Amino acid sequence: MATPSFADDADLLTEVPPYLKKLARMVARGFYSTAQILVIDALVRDPCVKEDDLSELLHMDKKMLRQALIILRRDRLIKSITHTEKLEGYDQPKKFDYYFINFKSFVNVLKYKLDHMRKKIEADEKIAKNRQFYKCPRCGKEYGDLDINILFDVVEQILRCTYCRGEVEEDHSLSEAKQRTISVAELNQLTEPLLHLIRQSENVKLAPTVLEPEPKPLRQLVERRGEQMTKTKKNGKEVWTSGPAINIYENT
């Protein structure tokens, strides 16, 4: 039986590199709404957070937060685990959903999505180059090449508009306008900052504790930053508050 290599373990990173954090923030800002950006920022800063704690950290309505989490989970950019906790005042343990970013999965999903976008644009470009477009000068109605069968007048051997019966002509200006979609070259240019960060992460090996971080309740998150937490009443409910404000936009 082969002996485990401790050298391999030494290569594992126990912290998320700055460029992976930057990649996550960049993707959020490039493709998602404000609520989803805030969630990604929070999970970059605090690796594994309970849904209720995210709501408190972000001062976000729980319904809005839930919608943001659903979209990010659907797109496989974040993951969740169920954690059982014993709470003060409760006889039975309660289950909570904690959310985190598995950065290895995040990068793989992003690479797949960018490749899918590129292939779709290539296919659209190929179709657009071979398509013809037609327009009736009399009424302005537009047609595509798939409409030829219904436009063709077998008696007069011309194309007739189905609306006003005027003669339909090929419209090169319309054809050019239809083809003015983003090209693969333009896509590559737009996504180059993302691709650069993806290339940086190609050979990165993250420790299991980084890929699947340990759940941390809000109090532990704040205490980790050296802040004091106190209980206060807000709208008749006891809530945790801390000293200095939590800066979820910090770059590291």
N, C-alpha and C positions, 0 to 999 in steps of 0.2 A: 504494500500500500504506500502511495506517495506521501512524503512528509509535507505538511502545510508550509507554504513559503511566508515567513514573517516579513520579507522584503515587500511582498505585495501589499500587506497591511500597512506598511510604512508609507506607501504611495497614496493611500486613501486620505482625502481631505476631510477634516473634521469641521470645517466651516465653509459656507457657500462663498465662492469667489465673487469679488465685486462685479466682474463682467457678466456673471449669470444673473445677479440681482438687477443690473442695468438692463439686461435683455428682457427680463420679466416686466419691468416698468415700461420699457419701450413698446413691447407688444400691447400692453394694456392701453397705453396712450394712443397707439396707432389704430386700434381696432375696436375699442370698447367705450362704454359710457362712463360718466363721472363716478357713479356708484361702484362699478366694477373696477375702475382704476383704484379707488380708495381701498377696496378689498385686497387687491393684489399688493398694493403698497404696504398694507398692514401685515399681510402674510410674509412679505419679504423681510419686514422688520422683526416680527414675532412668528417663528416658524410653525406653530401648531396652536390654534386659538379656537376656543369654544364659540359657537354662534352667538350666544347671549353676550359674551365678552366683546366680540367684534362690534356688536350693536352699541355697547357702552364706549368702547375705544373710539369709534368713528362718529358717535352721536347720531347714529342713523336709525331711522324708523325700521322696525323689525320686518315689516312687509317688504319694504324696498330692499333691505339687506337680503332677505330670502330670495327675491327675484334675481338679484345679482349673483348670489351663490349658485342658483339653479343654472343660470346661463354659463357661468364659468365651469361648473361641473359637466354640463352637457358638452362643452367644447374641450373637455379633458385637460384643462389648464390647472385645475386644483383637484384635490382628492379629500375624502373625509373618512374618519374612523369614529366608531361609537365607543365612548369611554364611560365606565361605571364609577361613580363617586359617592362617597358617604358624606352627606351634608348635615350640618348642625341643625337639630330640630326635627330631623326625619329618621324614622325607624329603619326604613328600607333604603338601600342605595338607589340612586337615580342614574339614568343613562343620558348622556349628552353627546351631541355631534361636534367633533372637532375638525377644523379644516386646515389644510397645509398644501404647500407646493412641493411635489416631487420633481426636482429640477431635471433629472434624467428623462422622465416621462414628458415634462414640459418641452424640452428641446426636441425630442423625437416627434411629438405632435406638431410642433411648429414647422419642422422640416417637412413633414408629410403635407401640411396645409399649403406651404409655399410651393411645393412641387405640384400639388393638385391645381393650384392657381395657374402655374406656368403651363401645364399641359392643357388646361381649358382654354387659355388665351391662344396657344398654338393652334388648337383645333378650330377656334373661332376665326382666327386669321386665315386659315386654309379655306374654310367655307366662304368667308367674305370675298376672297380673291376670285373665286369661281362663280359668284352669284351675279346676276344681272337684275336691274331694277327698271321699272317702267312707270310712266306718268301720263295722265290725260291732260293735254294742254287746255282743254275747254273747261273742265270742272276741277282739275287739280288732284283727282283721286290717284293714289299711288298703288302700285302692284309689284309683286316679286316674281321671280322666274317660275315659281310653282303655280302661278295663276295663268300661264300661257294657254292651257287647254280651254279655259272658260272665256278667254279673251279672243281667241282666234276665230275669225269669220271665214269659213271655208269657201264662201261664194266670192267675196272680194279679196280674199287672201291677205287680209290685214288684221291687226289687233284692234278690237273695239271695246270701249269702256262699257262696263256692265251697268253703269249708273246713267250716263248721258248719251251713250252710243257714239261719242266722239272717237277719233282715231288715237290710239295709245302709242306713245313713242318711248324709245329707250332713254332713260334719264341718267347720264353719266355723273352729274353733280350729286344726285341722290345716292348713287352707288358709292361715291367717294365719302359722302357724309356718313353713310352706314358703316363704312370701314374705319372711321375715326375713333376707334376704341384703343385702349392701352395696348401697346405692343409688348412682346417679351423683353425687348431691350429696355423699354421704359420701366417694366416691372422690376428687372434686375437692378436698375439704377435706384428706384425707390426703396427697394428692400436691401440694398447693399449694407447699410448700417447693421441690420439684423443678421445678414449672412456673415458679416465680419465677426460678430460676437458668437455666432454658431460655430464658426471655424475655430475660434479660440477654445471652445468647450469640447471639441471633438474627443480629445484623449483624457479628459478630466475624469477622475474616479472619486466619487463621493462616498464617504463612510455610510453604512446602513443607518446610523443615528441621524444623519443629515437627510438622507432620502426619506426616511420614515421617522420624523422627529417625535419626541415625547410630548404628550399633551401637557399644557401648562395653563392652570386657571389664571384669571386676571390678576389676582393678588401676587402670584409668583412672578408674572411678567413685569409688574411695576416694581416689586422688590428687587428684581434682577438689575434694574436700572438705578438702584439706590434711592428710591423715592419712598416717602412715607404714605401709607394708606390709612384713611379714617372713614368711619361710617357717618353719613349725614342723611337727613330726610329730604326727599324731593317728591313733591306731589303726594305726600303721605306715605311714601315707600322708602325703605332703607336702601341706600346705594353706596357703593365704594367710590371714594374720590381720592385723588393723589395730589401731591404738591405741584411740581413743575408740569406744564402741559406736555403731552406725549406728541413728539414730532414724528408723524408717520411718513414724512417726506424726506427723511434723512437719507443720504445717498449711500450709506454703508450699512 
